[in-house]
Amino acid sequence: MRVVLYTRDGCAHCERVRAELAAGDDRVTEVNLTREPQATTEFMKVTGGRRIVPVLVRGGRVEIAPGGGTEF
């Protein structure tokens, strides 16, 4: 399954989710909002305006800050 993971630098929750996904079989595309600020507009659409990471988009389902997150 294809997964999009939205992250930011310095987010411990993002690092945890990244490691969990790396241990699985999913194809992960990471969008780091610190390094790719142009992706923020799409991110805000996905989250309904919430500014918290990590965010997973998997199979059309959006998971905002699974297990905890970092606001920005």
Buried (B, 14 or more C-beta within 10 A) or exposed (E): EEBBBBBBEEBEBBEBBBEEBEEEEBEBEBBBBEEBEEBBEBBEEBBEEBBBBBBBBBEEEEBBBEEEBBEE
